[in-house]
Amino acid sequence: MATAKLPATIPALGGEQSLNRYLSEIRKFPVLKPEQEYMLAKRYEEHADPDAAAQLVTSHLRLVAKIAMGYRGYGLPVSELISEGNIGLMQGVKKFDAERGFRLATYAMWWIKASIQEYILRSWSLVKMGTTAAQKKLFFNLRRMKNNLEAFEEGDLHPDDVEKIATKLGVSETEVVNMNRRMSMGGDASLNVPMHDDGEGQWMDWLRDDTPLQDENVANAQEAEVRHEMLGEAMQSLNEREQHILAERRLSDSPKTLEELSQVYSVSRERVRQIEVRAFEKLQKAMLRIAGERNSAALIG
């Protein structure tokens, strides 16, 4: 990803020692209202106004820090993750089109995550973690899935957990085992590390915030809307019977049984199950294709 020159108004982030000060300073920048964000985006787009760009960037620095914290388990300095995320944010501001109807936080979030992930991949090295799309997907989802399965023990995963993760991510069980061993060598960054030389204060103190992060809430809401649109578009890749069976089995609040659907279509329960599995696989492929197309369009601008 090409580098972007950051506005001079961004607080300096010299390293882990200055991180606490940086996190305090970025909280001072106000969250923009929709109409303010729109006008600033148009000023930057039409006049290349550096002040407008600076306001757009600084109002989203807290979002970058929040996202960067989510990647702290890869053993890299949080300050470096934030710096890379800020570069992604600036790229997002440069490419942002306010006329599309979404807030900047929704659009820039993809650039921020992409920039941080690319930095992590470079730091871990492609030789160490693998080069295929499936391996990269495994790399960035393994921790989350282990947490969901409550697989907190050190060493190798339980075979049942390995099987569940491999099936969910579409990779081999051997790849799951190998990736878990590689990542276990990196170690996790503790949230109990003191922020000050005198030992007072911990990173966990900064993460606890009773005030809502408005730009993150907006981004999450609009991302959910985008995913809903993608689901609707992906469903069009299925025929009418596949759409109906998948909707009744997996998208309904009160899923129908195989027996009920077998009577509707005058086929066996096993046939309904086969149609459901095939339809779900087709839907997953369509969702990945649509997501890839949208990401490519975002990168092109």
C-alpha positions as MATLAB code, in Angstrom:
seq = 'MATAKLPATIPALGGEQSLNRYLSEIRKFPVLKPEQEYMLAKRYEEHADPDAAAQLVTSHLRLVAKIAMGYRGYGLPVSELISEGNIGLMQGVKKFDAERGFRLATYAMWWIKASIQEYILRSWSLVKMGTTAAQKKLFFNLRRMKNNLEAFEEGDLHPDDVEKIATKLGVSETEVVNMNRRMSMGGDASLNVPMHDDGEGQWMDWLRDDTPLQDENVANAQEAEVRHEMLGEAMQSLNEREQHILAERRLSDSPKTLEELSQVYSVSRERVRQIEVRAFEKLQKAMLRIAGERNSAALIG';
ca = [
       0.000    0.000    0.000;
       1.330    3.422   -0.941;
       2.261    5.703    1.894;
       0.328    8.905    2.559;
       1.537   12.126    4.109;
      -0.205   12.652    7.418;
      -1.486   16.086    8.467;
       0.843   17.968   10.795;
      -1.992   18.335   13.338;
      -1.850   14.643   14.271;
      -0.214   14.234   17.712;
       3.275   12.757   17.599;
       3.518    9.028   18.266;
       7.157    8.299   18.960;
       6.910    4.882   20.584;
       5.367    2.878   23.406;
       6.548    5.405   26.039;
       4.561    8.239   24.412;
       1.518    6.107   23.624;
      -0.399    7.052   26.757;
      -0.015   10.750   25.979;
      -1.070   10.159   22.374;
      -4.218    8.278   23.402;
      -5.170   11.109   25.737;
      -4.586   13.780   23.095;
      -6.629   12.162   20.330;
      -9.657   12.069   22.619;
      -9.751   15.865   22.417;
     -10.674   15.880   18.730;
     -14.472   16.175   18.298;
     -16.581   13.639   16.428;
     -18.005   15.232   13.291;
     -21.719   15.452   12.607;
     -22.866   13.997    9.259;
     -23.334   17.411    7.650;
     -19.915   18.606    8.879;
     -18.249   15.484    7.524;
     -19.982   15.885    4.163;
     -18.915   19.508    3.729;
     -15.321   18.778    4.716;
     -15.174   15.810    2.333;
     -16.461   17.976   -0.534;
     -13.952   20.729    0.308;
     -11.108   18.245    0.178;
     -12.386   16.559   -2.982;
     -12.987   19.791   -4.910;
     -10.251   22.053   -3.564;
      -7.669   19.678   -2.027;
      -8.058   21.695    1.181;
      -5.439   20.370    3.659;
      -7.355   21.771    6.648;
     -10.443   19.810    5.624;
      -8.371   16.644    5.285;
      -6.802   17.251    8.700;
     -10.212   17.573   10.367;
     -11.464   14.396    8.683;
      -8.374   12.489    9.808;
      -8.155   13.758   13.387;
     -11.839   13.103   14.046;
     -11.243    9.411   13.310;
      -7.953    8.832   15.155;
      -9.786    7.170   18.043;
     -11.306    4.698   15.587;
      -7.812    3.806   14.345;
      -6.577    3.259   17.915;
      -9.595    1.088   18.727;
      -9.047   -1.073   15.637;
      -5.304   -1.303   16.285;
      -5.961   -2.564   19.823;
      -7.791   -5.500   18.289;
      -4.527   -6.634   16.667;
      -2.307   -6.299   19.729;
      -2.120  -10.080   20.178;
       0.358  -10.499   17.317;
       3.311   -9.415   19.452;
       3.905   -6.073   17.672;
       4.121   -2.649   19.362;
       0.700   -1.001   19.571;
       2.248    2.319   18.579;
       3.394    0.826   15.277;
      -0.011   -0.690   14.608;
      -1.634    2.699   15.210;
       0.874    4.435   12.934;
       0.104    1.984   10.133;
      -3.625    2.385   10.766;
      -3.262    6.168   10.504;
      -1.696    5.736    7.073;
      -4.654    3.590    6.054;
      -7.027    6.239    7.411;
      -5.351    8.903    5.314;
      -5.651    6.722    2.225;
      -9.328    6.281    3.016;
      -9.824   10.045    3.305;
      -8.143   10.561   -0.071;
     -10.437    8.024   -1.758;
     -13.654    8.850    0.125;
     -16.697    9.856   -1.926;
     -19.289   11.530    0.279;
     -21.919   11.275   -2.452;
     -22.194    7.507   -1.995;
     -24.208    7.995    1.178;
     -21.988    6.211    3.702;
     -20.067    7.810    6.533;
     -16.284    8.083    6.347;
     -15.863    5.711    9.284;
     -17.527    2.897    7.338;
     -15.322    3.392    4.291;
     -12.061    4.190    6.083;
     -12.396    1.189    8.392;
     -11.535   -1.116    5.472;
      -8.411    0.920    4.657;
      -7.344    1.009    8.313;
      -7.681   -2.759    8.736;
      -5.963   -3.448    5.397;
      -3.002   -1.240    6.307;
      -2.578   -2.846    9.739;
      -2.959   -6.362    8.364;
      -0.395   -5.758    5.630;
       2.051   -4.495    8.261;
       1.462   -7.560   10.426;
       1.982   -9.877    7.459;
       5.222   -8.122    6.558;
       6.417   -8.350   10.150;
       5.585  -12.038   10.539;
       6.934  -12.700    7.003;
       5.054  -14.595    4.312;
       7.454  -17.502    4.709;
       6.431  -17.939    8.321;
       2.648  -17.735    8.027;
       1.922  -18.757    4.426;
       0.929  -17.038    1.214;
      -2.444  -18.448    0.183;
      -5.722  -16.612    0.783;
      -6.904  -19.469    3.007;
      -3.769  -19.284    5.156;
      -4.106  -15.522    5.540;
      -7.742  -15.978    6.511;
      -6.664  -18.588    9.050;
      -3.938  -16.290   10.390;
      -6.351  -13.449   11.145;
      -9.266  -15.570   12.421;
      -7.598  -18.297   14.494;
      -7.416  -16.298   17.753;
     -11.036  -15.219   17.526;
     -12.238  -18.744   16.883;
     -10.131  -20.134   19.729;
     -11.751  -17.565   22.036;
     -15.219  -18.538   20.816;
     -14.417  -22.190   21.504;
     -12.796  -21.242   24.835;
      -9.647  -23.036   23.692;
      -7.319  -21.158   26.011;
      -4.911  -23.970   26.873;
      -1.295  -23.657   25.773;
       0.194  -26.078   23.269;
      -1.726  -27.962   20.599;
      -5.470  -27.561   20.217;
      -7.857  -30.354   21.107;
      -8.650  -32.445   17.992;
     -12.350  -31.518   18.215;
     -11.455  -27.800   18.180;
      -9.079  -28.333   15.268;
     -11.849  -30.010   13.295;
     -14.356  -27.227   14.022;
     -11.921  -24.470   13.021;
     -10.800  -26.276    9.866;
     -14.392  -26.844    8.762;
     -15.432  -23.255    9.492;
     -12.515  -21.676    7.621;
     -12.296  -24.195    4.810;
      -8.701  -25.285    5.463;
      -7.090  -28.592    6.385;
      -6.690  -29.676    9.989;
      -2.925  -29.836    9.443;
      -2.895  -26.157    8.471;
      -4.800  -25.265   11.651;
      -2.349  -27.194   13.836;
       0.708  -25.695   12.121;
      -0.615  -22.138   12.218;
      -1.531  -22.439   15.899;
       2.002  -23.614   16.695;
       3.563  -20.737   14.728;
       1.355  -18.135   16.367;
       1.879  -19.592   19.844;
       5.568  -18.795   19.479;
       4.815  -15.084   19.109;
       3.105  -14.665   22.477;
       0.352  -12.238   23.398;
       0.818   -8.728   24.673;
      -0.522   -8.394   28.193;
      -3.131   -5.769   28.985;
      -1.664   -5.480   32.457;
       1.575   -3.841   31.295;
       2.024   -0.497   33.153;
       1.637    2.647   31.050;
       3.933    4.704   33.282;
       7.463    4.206   34.542;
       6.226    4.388   38.140;
       4.042    1.320   37.541;
       0.772    3.255   37.832;
      -2.004    2.598   35.331;
      -2.432   -0.275   32.900;
      -3.499   -0.627   29.264;
      -6.787   -2.094   30.462;
      -7.552    1.255   32.104;
      -7.463    2.986   28.729;
      -9.680    0.381   27.051;
     -12.432    0.892   29.627;
     -14.490    3.831   28.371;
     -18.050    4.534   29.479;
     -18.702    7.009   26.659;
     -19.804    5.525   23.308;
     -17.375    5.805   20.422;
     -19.816    7.375   17.975;
     -17.839    6.870   14.777;
     -17.323    3.190   15.616;
     -21.044    2.731   16.331;
     -21.909    4.336   13.009;
     -19.325    2.227   11.194;
     -20.618   -0.996   12.737;
     -24.234   -0.149   11.915;
     -23.440    0.733    8.330;
     -21.181   -2.304    7.917;
     -24.118   -4.466    9.024;
     -26.242   -2.734    6.389;
     -23.612   -3.425    3.735;
     -23.450   -7.101    4.728;
     -27.249   -7.315    4.509;
     -27.101   -5.869    0.997;
     -24.378   -8.352    0.047;
     -26.474  -11.234    1.389;
     -29.441  -10.127   -0.690;
     -27.269   -9.872   -3.782;
     -25.639  -13.256   -3.126;
     -29.037  -14.928   -2.698;
     -29.760  -14.075   -6.337;
     -27.114  -16.630   -7.337;
     -29.423  -19.399   -6.061;
     -32.459  -20.776   -7.819;
     -35.907  -20.324   -6.306;
     -35.959  -23.673   -4.500;
     -32.483  -23.180   -3.062;
     -33.394  -19.679   -1.853;
     -36.538  -20.927   -0.144;
     -34.916  -23.921    1.556;
     -31.902  -21.920    2.741;
     -34.096  -19.096    4.032;
     -36.389  -21.492    5.890;
     -33.517  -23.529    7.346;
     -30.879  -20.892    8.193;
     -32.329  -17.399    7.952;
     -35.651  -17.841    9.701;
     -36.304  -17.112   13.373;
     -38.306  -20.360   13.445;
     -36.411  -22.763   11.145;
     -38.453  -25.474    9.450;
     -37.472  -29.117    9.805;
     -36.201  -31.280    6.966;
     -39.421  -33.257    7.227;
     -41.600  -30.189    6.716;
     -39.661  -29.064    3.654;
     -39.537  -32.582    2.220;
     -43.346  -32.555    2.150;
     -43.405  -29.163    0.420;
     -41.181  -30.371   -2.424;
     -42.187  -34.062   -2.390;
     -38.614  -35.242   -1.936;
     -36.789  -37.097    0.823;
     -35.371  -35.389    3.897;
     -31.873  -36.348    2.742;
     -32.489  -34.604   -0.587;
     -33.570  -31.440    1.225;
     -30.412  -31.603    3.337;
     -28.257  -31.955    0.214;
     -29.940  -28.966   -1.416;
     -29.436  -26.925    1.758;
     -25.713  -27.760    1.949;
     -25.151  -27.042   -1.733;
     -27.080  -23.767   -1.531;
     -25.073  -22.650    1.498;
     -21.789  -23.410   -0.283;
     -22.938  -21.431   -3.333;
     -24.003  -18.554   -1.081;
     -20.609  -18.462    0.646;
     -18.777  -18.352   -2.691;
     -21.060  -15.584   -3.935;
     -20.502  -13.548   -0.755;
     -16.722  -13.876   -1.104;
     -16.917  -12.852   -4.767;
     -19.081   -9.811   -4.007;
     -16.839   -8.781   -1.094;
     -13.787   -9.076   -3.337;
     -15.423   -6.970   -6.031;
     -16.378   -4.280   -3.519;
     -12.902   -4.207   -1.979;
     -11.340   -3.930   -5.449;
     -13.678   -1.093   -6.339;
     -12.809    0.681   -3.075;
      -9.079    0.350   -3.726;
      -9.463    1.662   -7.276;
     -11.544    4.528   -5.965;
];
